[in-house]
């Protein structure tokens, strides 16, 4: 099956497929799914109530707020469907596309995806053979990691402080060794991995070792390496240069009776990412001191962490009412999440629910099903096959022909 965007463009009809695969999205893949870059943290104009251009609700990126009407009102009605207004740049189409169209944010500095860092076992730590504590020290700009020791006394993958790094630069020169900090360092290390050679080496190590603890660790790493080799994903994709922005109708902004607005928590988290990203771009452009730029990069990493999984690592980000913001992870996980509540929890034909109770008359391997439940489950199938109308409520024992 092709990608989701081409599926939607073909009308979303029935398509034969063998399965659905969830995998890492590369930066190019995110850009190809996006309809435009979100550069401003604003949502709507509070005087005109129209979406701000290049903001989180931009009509040019995500589609019109009113079906078959551009933002400026030049083109109205379905006869102009598909036309892009030359004045406001909005495509004349159904407003339903605001549930499907995604945007993206181009990051001024790469950041690590917290799901692959903090979800145990940490995928990044396993591949780099580093502890989570050491990887966090590098990612959050506490210590440098030595990539190539060169002529210095350092060893590869050794963590050094700012002072040790500056002393080594003064003593040996800036080109005599390579040490990096932040997500750029982790990305460089992931990009330099040769997975095929790594798999061969791990297999030989697993065969040679007698220690059960070491063998277990090697097999865990080997399994992850083989998963990457068997997919189109690359380890470097766990470090993000681009962040996808969810469709606006999935993180709505609703006007209340008193003229106030209620908004999804995701908008506040996206706003924090955009503000810090724009500030970092300005500091880089102004050639600010390294310590200031690194501090802003750390803050950008923390903002992206909160967007994907608020409270997983640092302090929970809260709103004005002291309530923690719901991140993307919070919207997806658990019984009230998108999958179990909205997608798997739909009421469909040939399904039913009841309370589980004990049955003294049943054998250990048996399970009893109430006749009424059984009849309700097959009722739609019975009507479809026989063409006969059947109201189970009128028949208390539900024992008509075909329903037994």
KOLKOLLUM-695054 format. One record per residue (C-alpha): x, y, z. Coordinates in steps of 0.02 Angstrom, whole numbers, always signed. Layout:
BEGIN
<rec><east>X</east><north>Y</north><up>Z</up></rec>
...
REM end
This chain:
BEGIN
<rec><east>+0</east><north>+0</north><up>+0</up></rec>
<rec><east>+65</east><north>+175</north><up>-41</up></rec>
<rec><east>+82</east><north>+320</north><up>+79</up></rec>
<rec><east>-68</east><north>+398</north><up>+166</up></rec>
<rec><east>-64</east><north>+560</north><up>+65</up></rec>
<rec><east>-82</east><north>+473</north><up>-103</up></rec>
<rec><east>-217</east><north>+363</north><up>-27</up></rec>
<rec><east>-317</east><north>+518</north><up>+24</up></rec>
<rec><east>-290</east><north>+602</north><up>-146</up></rec>
<rec><east>-363</east><north>+448</north><up>-232</up></rec>
<rec><east>-526</east><north>+472</north><up>-137</up></rec>
<rec><east>-490</east><north>+358</north><up>+10</up></rec>
<rec><east>-585</east><north>+212</north><up>-69</up></rec>
<rec><east>-559</east><north>+28</north><up>-32</up></rec>
<rec><east>-379</east><north>-29</north><up>-57</up></rec>
<rec><east>-306</east><north>-204</north><up>-45</up></rec>
<rec><east>-167</east><north>-212</north><up>+82</up></rec>
<rec><east>-75</east><north>-345</north><up>+182</up></rec>
<rec><east>-39</east><north>-243</north><up>+338</up></rec>
<rec><east>+4</east><north>-77</north><up>+417</up></rec>
<rec><east>+182</east><north>-36</north><up>+468</up></rec>
<rec><east>+233</east><north>+103</north><up>+588</up></rec>
<rec><east>+412</east><north>+159</north><up>+565</up></rec>
<rec><east>+529</east><north>+306</north><up>+593</up></rec>
<rec><east>+494</east><north>+456</north><up>+481</up></rec>
<rec><east>+648</east><north>+538</north><up>+407</up></rec>
<rec><east>+660</east><north>+728</north><up>+389</up></rec>
<rec><east>+625</east><north>+713</north><up>+202</up></rec>
<rec><east>+472</east><north>+605</north><up>+236</up></rec>
<rec><east>+402</east><north>+734</north><up>+359</up></rec>
<rec><east>+430</east><north>+873</north><up>+232</up></rec>
<rec><east>+343</east><north>+772</north><up>+96</up></rec>
<rec><east>+189</east><north>+746</north><up>+207</up></rec>
<rec><east>+184</east><north>+931</north><up>+255</up></rec>
<rec><east>+87</east><north>+1067</north><up>+164</up></rec>
<rec><east>+196</east><north>+1209</north><up>+227</up></rec>
<rec><east>+313</east><north>+1271</north><up>+363</up></rec>
<rec><east>+241</east><north>+1346</north><up>+523</up></rec>
<rec><east>+353</east><north>+1492</north><up>+573</up></rec>
<rec><east>+242</east><north>+1594</north><up>+691</up></rec>
<rec><east>+172</east><north>+1545</north><up>+862</up></rec>
<rec><east>+8</east><north>+1641</north><up>+837</up></rec>
<rec><east>-157</east><north>+1548</north><up>+814</up></rec>
<rec><east>-294</east><north>+1669</north><up>+761</up></rec>
<rec><east>-315</east><north>+1858</north><up>+750</up></rec>
<rec><east>-423</east><north>+1906</north><up>+899</up></rec>
<rec><east>-504</east><north>+2052</north><up>+806</up></rec>
<rec><east>-550</east><north>+1967</north><up>+642</up></rec>
<rec><east>-552</east><north>+1788</north><up>+712</up></rec>
<rec><east>-460</east><north>+1731</north><up>+555</up></rec>
<rec><east>-306</east><north>+1617</north><up>+561</up></rec>
<rec><east>-138</east><north>+1706</north><up>+563</up></rec>
<rec><east>-30</east><north>+1680</north><up>+410</up></rec>
<rec><east>+109</east><north>+1550</north><up>+437</up></rec>
<rec><east>+40</east><north>+1520</north><up>+612</up></rec>
<rec><east>-24</east><north>+1363</north><up>+697</up></rec>
<rec><east>-195</east><north>+1378</north><up>+612</up></rec>
<rec><east>-138</east><north>+1453</north><up>+445</up></rec>
<rec><east>-271</east><north>+1428</north><up>+309</up></rec>
<rec><east>-138</east><north>+1430</north><up>+172</up></rec>
<rec><east>-52</east><north>+1278</north><up>+250</up></rec>
<rec><east>-196</east><north>+1180</north><up>+325</up></rec>
<rec><east>-344</east><north>+1229</north><up>+214</up></rec>
<rec><east>-495</east><north>+1346</north><up>+225</up></rec>
<rec><east>-597</east><north>+1369</north><up>+384</up></rec>
<rec><east>-757</east><north>+1380</north><up>+281</up></rec>
<rec><east>-792</east><north>+1249</north><up>+147</up></rec>
<rec><east>-760</east><north>+1308</north><up>-31</up></rec>
<rec><east>-717</east><north>+1486</north><up>+20</up></rec>
<rec><east>-544</east><north>+1565</north><up>+23</up></rec>
<rec><east>-487</east><north>+1671</north><up>+171</up></rec>
<rec><east>-510</east><north>+1841</north><up>+88</up></rec>
<rec><east>-680</east><north>+1795</north><up>+12</up></rec>
<rec><east>-633</east><north>+1819</north><up>-170</up></rec>
<rec><east>-680</east><north>+1641</north><up>-218</up></rec>
<rec><east>-839</east><north>+1564</north><up>-148</up></rec>
<rec><east>-943</east><north>+1409</north><up>-189</up></rec>
<rec><east>-898</east><north>+1237</north><up>-253</up></rec>
<rec><east>-877</east><north>+1290</north><up>-435</up></rec>
<rec><east>-705</east><north>+1360</north><up>-389</up></rec>
<rec><east>-650</east><north>+1195</north><up>-309</up></rec>
<rec><east>-462</east><north>+1169</north><up>-327</up></rec>
<rec><east>-425</east><north>+1352</north><up>-366</up></rec>
<rec><east>-286</east><north>+1433</north><up>-263</up></rec>
<rec><east>-325</east><north>+1615</north><up>-224</up></rec>
<rec><east>-189</east><north>+1730</north><up>-290</up></rec>
<rec><east>-227</east><north>+1857</north><up>-154</up></rec>
<rec><east>-224</east><north>+1752</north><up>+7</up></rec>
<rec><east>-147</east><north>+1591</north><up>-61</up></rec>
<rec><east>-284</east><north>+1478</north><up>+10</up></rec>
<rec><east>-347</east><north>+1330</north><up>-91</up></rec>
<rec><east>-536</east><north>+1326</north><up>-118</up></rec>
<rec><east>-587</east><north>+1156</north><up>-51</up></rec>
<rec><east>-684</east><north>+1072</north><up>+89</up></rec>
<rec><east>-642</east><north>+1126</north><up>+267</up></rec>
<rec><east>-628</east><north>+940</north><up>+311</up></rec>
<rec><east>-448</east><north>+944</north><up>+247</up></rec>
<rec><east>-403</east><north>+1035</north><up>+409</up></rec>
<rec><east>-419</east><north>+865</north><up>+493</up></rec>
<rec><east>-291</east><north>+788</north><up>+374</up></rec>
<rec><east>-162</east><north>+917</north><up>+319</up></rec>
<rec><east>-2</east><north>+927</north><up>+418</up></rec>
<rec><east>+129</east><north>+1063</north><up>+432</up></rec>
<rec><east>+308</east><north>+1059</north><up>+494</up></rec>
<rec><east>+434</east><north>+1160</north><up>+595</up></rec>
<rec><east>+614</east><north>+1174</north><up>+531</up></rec>
<rec><east>+725</east><north>+1167</north><up>+685</up></rec>
<rec><east>+876</east><north>+1281</north><up>+700</up></rec>
<rec><east>+967</east><north>+1142</north><up>+795</up></rec>
<rec><east>+937</east><north>+953</north><up>+795</up></rec>
<rec><east>+850</east><north>+875</north><up>+945</up></rec>
<rec><east>+834</east><north>+695</north><up>+1006</up></rec>
<rec><east>+664</east><north>+609</north><up>+1004</up></rec>
<rec><east>+622</east><north>+573</north><up>+1186</up></rec>
<rec><east>+526</east><north>+413</north><up>+1143</up></rec>
<rec><east>+688</east><north>+332</north><up>+1083</up></rec>
<rec><east>+790</east><north>+406</north><up>+1225</up></rec>
<rec><east>+684</east><north>+378</north><up>+1381</up></rec>
<rec><east>+573</east><north>+230</north><up>+1334</up></rec>
<rec><east>+659</east><north>+81</north><up>+1413</up></rec>
<rec><east>+761</east><north>+0</north><up>+1345</up></rec>
<rec><east>+831</east><north>+159</north><up>+1267</up></rec>
<rec><east>+862</east><north>+129</north><up>+1082</up></rec>
<rec><east>+992</east><north>+267</north><up>+1068</up></rec>
<rec><east>+1090</east><north>+204</north><up>+1219</up></rec>
<rec><east>+1088</east><north>+23</north><up>+1157</up></rec>
<rec><east>+1157</east><north>+68</north><up>+985</up></rec>
<rec><east>+1293</east><north>+183</north><up>+1053</up></rec>
<rec><east>+1334</east><north>+69</north><up>+1201</up></rec>
<rec><east>+1321</east><north>+215</north><up>+1322</up></rec>
<rec><east>+1226</east><north>+235</north><up>+1484</up></rec>
<rec><east>+1068</east><north>+340</north><up>+1485</up></rec>
<rec><east>+1146</east><north>+458</north><up>+1612</up></rec>
<rec><east>+1295</east><north>+494</north><up>+1499</up></rec>
<rec><east>+1187</east><north>+519</north><up>+1344</up></rec>
<rec><east>+1078</east><north>+643</north><up>+1440</up></rec>
<rec><east>+1232</east><north>+740</north><up>+1495</up></rec>
<rec><east>+1281</east><north>+760</north><up>+1313</up></rec>
<rec><east>+1106</east><north>+799</north><up>+1249</up></rec>
<rec><east>+1069</east><north>+930</north><up>+1381</up></rec>
<rec><east>+1236</east><north>+1021</north><up>+1359</up></rec>
<rec><east>+1316</east><north>+971</north><up>+1524</up></rec>
<rec><east>+1470</east><north>+884</north><up>+1451</up></rec>
<rec><east>+1562</east><north>+856</north><up>+1287</up></rec>
<rec><east>+1590</east><north>+683</north><up>+1214</up></rec>
<rec><east>+1754</east><north>+640</north><up>+1127</up></rec>
<rec><east>+1722</east><north>+578</north><up>+949</up></rec>
<rec><east>+1905</east><north>+568</north><up>+895</up></rec>
<rec><east>+2040</east><north>+589</north><up>+1030</up></rec>
<rec><east>+2177</east><north>+630</north><up>+902</up></rec>
<rec><east>+2341</east><north>+675</north><up>+988</up></rec>
<rec><east>+2261</east><north>+709</north><up>+1158</up></rec>
<rec><east>+2259</east><north>+596</north><up>+1310</up></rec>
<rec><east>+2070</east><north>+574</north><up>+1298</up></rec>
<rec><east>+1988</east><north>+410</north><up>+1248</up></rec>
<rec><east>+1848</east><north>+385</north><up>+1123</up></rec>
<rec><east>+1672</east><north>+414</north><up>+1195</up></rec>
<rec><east>+1746</east><north>+493</north><up>+1352</up></rec>
<rec><east>+1642</east><north>+632</north><up>+1430</up></rec>
<rec><east>+1736</east><north>+794</north><up>+1470</up></rec>
<rec><east>+1683</east><north>+956</north><up>+1551</up></rec>
<rec><east>+1682</east><north>+1129</north><up>+1470</up></rec>
<rec><east>+1842</east><north>+1176</north><up>+1561</up></rec>
<rec><east>+1931</east><north>+1016</north><up>+1505</up></rec>
<rec><east>+1876</east><north>+1047</north><up>+1326</up></rec>
<rec><east>+1938</east><north>+1227</north><up>+1325</up></rec>
<rec><east>+2104</east><north>+1178</north><up>+1406</up></rec>
<rec><east>+2129</east><north>+1042</north><up>+1273</up></rec>
<rec><east>+2091</east><north>+1166</north><up>+1134</up></rec>
<rec><east>+2220</east><north>+1288</north><up>+1204</up></rec>
<rec><east>+2351</east><north>+1151</north><up>+1231</up></rec>
<rec><east>+2332</east><north>+1044</north><up>+1074</up></rec>
<rec><east>+2239</east><north>+1160</north><up>+954</up></rec>
<rec><east>+2058</east><north>+1154</north><up>+892</up></rec>
<rec><east>+2097</east><north>+1035</north><up>+747</up></rec>
<rec><east>+2197</east><north>+908</north><up>+849</up></rec>
<rec><east>+2043</east><north>+815</north><up>+914</up></rec>
<rec><east>+1854</east><north>+807</north><up>+893</up></rec>
<rec><east>+1732</east><north>+829</north><up>+1038</up></rec>
<rec><east>+1550</east><north>+876</north><up>+1017</up></rec>
<rec><east>+1400</east><north>+919</north><up>+1126</up></rec>
<rec><east>+1211</east><north>+912</north><up>+1109</up></rec>
<rec><east>+1103</east><north>+814</north><up>+987</up></rec>
<rec><east>+1228</east><north>+851</north><up>+847</up></rec>
<rec><east>+1355</east><north>+740</north><up>+937</up></rec>
<rec><east>+1231</east><north>+597</north><up>+955</up></rec>
<rec><east>+1177</east><north>+615</north><up>+774</up></rec>
<rec><east>+1358</east><north>+610</north><up>+715</up></rec>
<rec><east>+1387</east><north>+450</north><up>+814</up></rec>
<rec><east>+1228</east><north>+367</north><up>+749</up></rec>
<rec><east>+1269</east><north>+417</north><up>+569</up></rec>
<rec><east>+1442</east><north>+338</north><up>+583</up></rec>
<rec><east>+1373</east><north>+166</north><up>+632</up></rec>
<rec><east>+1396</east><north>+27</north><up>+504</up></rec>
<rec><east>+1250</east><north>-86</north><up>+550</up></rec>
<rec><east>+1302</east><north>-234</north><up>+441</up></rec>
<rec><east>+1478</east><north>-241</north><up>+516</up></rec>
<rec><east>+1402</east><north>-214</north><up>+687</up></rec>
<rec><east>+1285</east><north>-363</north><up>+664</up></rec>
<rec><east>+1429</east><north>-478</north><up>+612</up></rec>
<rec><east>+1534</east><north>-421</north><up>+760</up></rec>
<rec><east>+1391</east><north>-446</north><up>+884</up></rec>
<rec><east>+1356</east><north>-623</north><up>+820</up></rec>
<rec><east>+1537</east><north>-673</north><up>+845</up></rec>
<rec><east>+1539</east><north>-594</north><up>+1019</up></rec>
<rec><east>+1379</east><north>-687</north><up>+1068</up></rec>
<rec><east>+1455</east><north>-852</north><up>+1012</up></rec>
<rec><east>+1620</east><north>-821</north><up>+1103</up></rec>
<rec><east>+1556</east><north>-761</north><up>+1273</up></rec>
<rec><east>+1512</east><north>-877</north><up>+1416</up></rec>
<rec><east>+1433</east><north>-745</north><up>+1527</up></rec>
<rec><east>+1243</east><north>-749</north><up>+1525</up></rec>
<rec><east>+1231</east><north>-565</north><up>+1571</up></rec>
<rec><east>+1346</east><north>-511</north><up>+1428</up></rec>
<rec><east>+1260</east><north>-628</north><up>+1305</up></rec>
<rec><east>+1089</east><north>-556</north><up>+1351</up></rec>
<rec><east>+1153</east><north>-378</north><up>+1322</up></rec>
<rec><east>+1232</east><north>-425</north><up>+1154</up></rec>
<rec><east>+1073</east><north>-513</north><up>+1094</up></rec>
<rec><east>+969</east><north>-360</north><up>+1141</up></rec>
<rec><east>+1084</east><north>-248</north><up>+1037</up></rec>
<rec><east>+1088</east><north>-374</north><up>+893</up></rec>
<rec><east>+899</east><north>-384</north><up>+889</up></rec>
<rec><east>+886</east><north>-194</north><up>+874</up></rec>
<rec><east>+1020</east><north>-187</north><up>+738</up></rec>
<rec><east>+930</east><north>-322</north><up>+637</up></rec>
<rec><east>+766</east><north>-227</north><up>+653</up></rec>
<rec><east>+848</east><north>-74</north><up>+576</up></rec>
<rec><east>+928</east><north>-180</north><up>+438</up></rec>
<rec><east>+759</east><north>-258</north><up>+398</up></rec>
<rec><east>+672</east><north>-90</north><up>+380</up></rec>
<rec><east>+694</east><north>+70</north><up>+280</up></rec>
<rec><east>+731</east><north>+169</north><up>+439</up></rec>
<rec><east>+902</east><north>+232</north><up>+490</up></rec>
<rec><east>+965</east><north>+258</north><up>+669</up></rec>
<rec><east>+1002</east><north>+440</north><up>+629</up></rec>
<rec><east>+814</east><north>+470</north><up>+606</up></rec>
<rec><east>+796</east><north>+462</north><up>+796</up></rec>
<rec><east>+873</east><north>+636</north><up>+795</up></rec>
<rec><east>+751</east><north>+765</north><up>+727</up></rec>
<rec><east>+787</east><north>+912</north><up>+611</up></rec>
<rec><east>+603</east><north>+936</north><up>+571</up></rec>
<rec><east>+449</east><north>+919</north><up>+682</up></rec>
<rec><east>+278</east><north>+878</north><up>+608</up></rec>
<rec><east>+133</east><north>+990</north><up>+658</up></rec>
<rec><east>-33</east><north>+902</north><up>+684</up></rec>
<rec><east>-187</east><north>+956</north><up>+583</up></rec>
<rec><east>-275</east><north>+1103</north><up>+672</up></rec>
<rec><east>-443</east><north>+1017</north><up>+690</up></rec>
<rec><east>-359</east><north>+883</north><up>+797</up></rec>
<rec><east>-300</east><north>+1020</north><up>+918</up></rec>
<rec><east>-448</east><north>+1141</north><up>+906</up></rec>
<rec><east>-471</east><north>+1320</north><up>+966</up></rec>
<rec><east>-652</east><north>+1347</north><up>+1019</up></rec>
<rec><east>-737</east><north>+1513</north><up>+1057</up></rec>
<rec><east>-840</east><north>+1512</north><up>+1217</up></rec>
<rec><east>-997</east><north>+1613</north><up>+1257</up></rec>
<rec><east>-910</east><north>+1754</north><up>+1350</up></rec>
<rec><east>-792</east><north>+1791</north><up>+1206</up></rec>
<rec><east>-652</east><north>+1689</north><up>+1282</up></rec>
<rec><east>-565</east><north>+1544</north><up>+1196</up></rec>
<rec><east>-534</east><north>+1364</north><up>+1247</up></rec>
<rec><east>-387</east><north>+1281</north><up>+1161</up></rec>
<rec><east>-299</east><north>+1114</north><up>+1156</up></rec>
<rec><east>-143</east><north>+1097</north><up>+1264</up></rec>
<rec><east>-44</east><north>+1048</north><up>+1109</up></rec>
<rec><east>-57</east><north>+1227</north><up>+1042</up></rec>
<rec><east>+33</east><north>+1294</north><up>+1197</up></rec>
<rec><east>+168</east><north>+1160</north><up>+1180</up></rec>
<rec><east>+191</east><north>+1196</north><up>+993</up></rec>
<rec><east>+198</east><north>+1383</north><up>+1033</up></rec>
<rec><east>+339</east><north>+1353</north><up>+1157</up></rec>
<rec><east>+439</east><north>+1255</north><up>+1026</up></rec>
<rec><east>+415</east><north>+1389</north><up>+892</up></rec>
<rec><east>+461</east><north>+1533</north><up>+1011</up></rec>
<rec><east>+621</east><north>+1448</north><up>+1067</up></rec>
<rec><east>+665</east><north>+1395</north><up>+890</up></rec>
<rec><east>+642</east><north>+1574</north><up>+824</up></rec>
<rec><east>+745</east><north>+1643</north><up>+968</up></rec>
<rec><east>+885</east><north>+1519</north><up>+932</up></rec>
<rec><east>+885</east><north>+1569</north><up>+748</up></rec>
<rec><east>+903</east><north>+1752</north><up>+800</up></rec>
<rec><east>+1047</east><north>+1713</north><up>+919</up></rec>
<rec><east>+1139</east><north>+1613</north><up>+785</up></rec>
<rec><east>+1112</east><north>+1755</north><up>+659</up></rec>
<rec><east>+1179</east><north>+1883</north><up>+785</up></rec>
<rec><east>+1329</east><north>+1769</north><up>+822</up></rec>
<rec><east>+1295</east><north>+1767</north><up>+1008</up></rec>
<rec><east>+1422</east><north>+1686</north><up>+1128</up></rec>
<rec><east>+1428</east><north>+1496</north><up>+1126</up></rec>
<rec><east>+1365</east><north>+1479</north><up>+1305</up></rec>
<rec><east>+1206</east><north>+1576</north><up>+1264</up></rec>
<rec><east>+1173</east><north>+1478</north><up>+1104</up></rec>
<rec><east>+1201</east><north>+1311</north><up>+1193</up></rec>
<rec><east>+1081</east><north>+1362</north><up>+1332</up></rec>
<rec><east>+947</east><north>+1403</north><up>+1201</up></rec>
<rec><east>+979</east><north>+1237</north><up>+1114</up></rec>
<rec><east>+951</east><north>+1148</north><up>+1280</up></rec>
<rec><east>+788</east><north>+1243</north><up>+1305</up></rec>
<rec><east>+732</east><north>+1194</north><up>+1129</up></rec>
<rec><east>+769</east><north>+1011</north><up>+1169</up></rec>
<rec><east>+664</east><north>+1025</north><up>+1329</up></rec>
<rec><east>+520</east><north>+1108</north><up>+1234</up></rec>
<rec><east>+517</east><north>+966</north><up>+1106</up></rec>
<rec><east>+526</east><north>+838</north><up>+1248</up></rec>
<rec><east>+372</east><north>+918</north><up>+1328</up></rec>
<rec><east>+279</east><north>+917</north><up>+1161</up></rec>
<rec><east>+306</east><north>+730</north><up>+1136</up></rec>
<rec><east>+297</east><north>+674</north><up>+1318</up></rec>
<rec><east>+270</east><north>+807</north><up>+1450</up></rec>
<rec><east>+352</east><north>+766</north><up>+1616</up></rec>
<rec><east>+448</east><north>+613</north><up>+1555</up></rec>
<rec><east>+618</east><north>+690</north><up>+1594</up></rec>
<rec><east>+612</east><north>+867</north><up>+1663</up></rec>
<rec><east>+483</east><north>+957</north><up>+1769</up></rec>
<rec><east>+305</east><north>+948</north><up>+1705</up></rec>
<rec><east>+251</east><north>+1103</north><up>+1607</up></rec>
<rec><east>+88</east><north>+1170</north><up>+1677</up></rec>
<rec><east>-42</east><north>+1296</north><up>+1619</up></rec>
<rec><east>-108</east><north>+1450</north><up>+1709</up></rec>
<rec><east>-227</east><north>+1341</north><up>+1810</up></rec>
<rec><east>-81</east><north>+1233</north><up>+1874</up></rec>
<rec><east>-141</east><north>+1086</north><up>+1771</up></rec>
<rec><east>-8</east><north>+988</north><up>+1673</up></rec>
<rec><east>-20</east><north>+1007</north><up>+1484</up></rec>
<rec><east>-72</east><north>+850</north><up>+1389</up></rec>
<rec><east>+66</east><north>+802</north><up>+1267</up></rec>
<rec><east>+54</east><north>+694</north><up>+1111</up></rec>
<rec><east>+95</east><north>+539</north><up>+1215</up></rec>
<rec><east>-45</east><north>+580</north><up>+1337</up></rec>
<rec><east>-168</east><north>+596</north><up>+1193</up></rec>
<rec><east>-121</east><north>+425</north><up>+1124</up></rec>
<rec><east>-90</east><north>+314</north><up>+1275</up></rec>
<rec><east>-206</east><north>+231</north><up>+1398</up></rec>
<rec><east>-390</east><north>+189</north><up>+1403</up></rec>
<rec><east>-444</east><north>+367</north><up>+1360</up></rec>
<rec><east>-314</east><north>+384</north><up>+1220</up></rec>
<rec><east>-346</east><north>+401</north><up>+1034</up></rec>
<rec><east>-318</east><north>+217</north><up>+995</up></rec>
<rec><east>-419</east><north>+128</north><up>+1129</up></rec>
<rec><east>-555</east><north>+259</north><up>+1153</up></rec>
<rec><east>-584</east><north>+326</north><up>+977</up></rec>
<rec><east>-517</east><north>+199</north><up>+853</up></rec>
<rec><east>-535</east><north>+29</north><up>+938</up></rec>
<rec><east>-684</east><north>+83</north><up>+1044</up></rec>
<rec><east>-804</east><north>+111</north><up>+899</up></rec>
<rec><east>-969</east><north>+16</north><up>+899</up></rec>
<rec><east>-976</east><north>-93</north><up>+745</up></rec>
<rec><east>-1081</east><north>-235</north><up>+676</up></rec>
<rec><east>-1047</east><north>-414</north><up>+735</up></rec>
<rec><east>-987</east><north>-355</north><up>+906</up></rec>
<rec><east>-1061</east><north>-343</north><up>+1079</up></rec>
<rec><east>-1018</east><north>-325</north><up>+1262</up></rec>
<rec><east>-1074</east><north>-405</north><up>+1424</up></rec>
<rec><east>-1020</east><north>-434</north><up>+1603</up></rec>
<rec><east>-914</east><north>-588</north><up>+1637</up></rec>
<rec><east>-988</east><north>-701</north><up>+1772</up></rec>
<rec><east>-954</east><north>-878</north><up>+1832</up></rec>
<rec><east>-1051</east><north>-1024</north><up>+1757</up></rec>
<rec><east>-1064</east><north>-1175</north><up>+1874</up></rec>
<rec><east>-1137</east><north>-1285</north><up>+1737</up></rec>
<rec><east>-990</east><north>-1254</north><up>+1617</up></rec>
<rec><east>-835</east><north>-1361</north><up>+1599</up></rec>
<rec><east>-663</east><north>-1285</north><up>+1628</up></rec>
<rec><east>-631</east><north>-1264</north><up>+1441</up></rec>
<rec><east>-804</east><north>-1193</north><up>+1400</up></rec>
<rec><east>-870</east><north>-1016</north><up>+1386</up></rec>
<rec><east>-1056</east><north>-975</north><up>+1385</up></rec>
<rec><east>-1130</east><north>-840</north><up>+1273</up></rec>
<rec><east>-1303</east><north>-767</north><up>+1310</up></rec>
<rec><east>-1430</east><north>-803</north><up>+1172</up></rec>
<rec><east>-1481</east><north>-621</north><up>+1166</up></rec>
<rec><east>-1300</east><north>-567</north><up>+1138</up></rec>
<rec><east>-1275</east><north>-700</north><up>+1006</up></rec>
<rec><east>-1433</east><north>-644</north><up>+916</up></rec>
<rec><east>-1381</east><north>-461</north><up>+922</up></rec>
<rec><east>-1210</east><north>-501</north><up>+851</up></rec>
<rec><east>-1277</east><north>-599</north><up>+701</up></rec>
<rec><east>-1434</east><north>-495</north><up>+675</up></rec>
<rec><east>-1360</east><north>-385</north><up>+537</up></rec>
<rec><east>-1289</east><north>-538</north><up>+448</up></rec>
<rec><east>-1458</east><north>-628</north><up>+461</up></rec>
<rec><east>-1551</east><north>-480</north><up>+384</up></rec>
<rec><east>-1421</east><north>-463</north><up>+245</up></rec>
<rec><east>-1429</east><north>-647</north><up>+197</up></rec>
<rec><east>-1617</east><north>-676</north><up>+211</up></rec>
<rec><east>-1686</east><north>-502</north><up>+175</up></rec>
<rec><east>-1808</east><north>-527</north><up>+319</up></rec>
<rec><east>-1838</east><north>-395</north><up>+452</up></rec>
<rec><east>-1812</east><north>-456</north><up>+629</up></rec>
<rec><east>-1834</east><north>-363</north><up>+792</up></rec>
<rec><east>-1747</east><north>-461</north><up>+929</up></rec>
<rec><east>-1834</east><north>-357</north><up>+1063</up></rec>
<rec><east>-2003</east><north>-431</north><up>+1012</up></rec>
<rec><east>-1939</east><north>-608</north><up>+1036</up></rec>
<rec><east>-1880</east><north>-635</north><up>+1214</up></rec>
<rec><east>-1792</east><north>-801</north><up>+1185</up></rec>
<rec><east>-1710</east><north>-741</north><up>+1022</up></rec>
<rec><east>-1725</east><north>-914</north><up>+949</up></rec>
<rec><east>-1790</east><north>-879</north><up>+773</up></rec>
<rec><east>-1727</east><north>-983</north><up>+628</up></rec>
<rec><east>-1551</east><north>-935</north><up>+580</up></rec>
<rec><east>-1510</east><north>-862</north><up>+751</up></rec>
<rec><east>-1491</east><north>-1022</north><up>+847</up></rec>
REM end
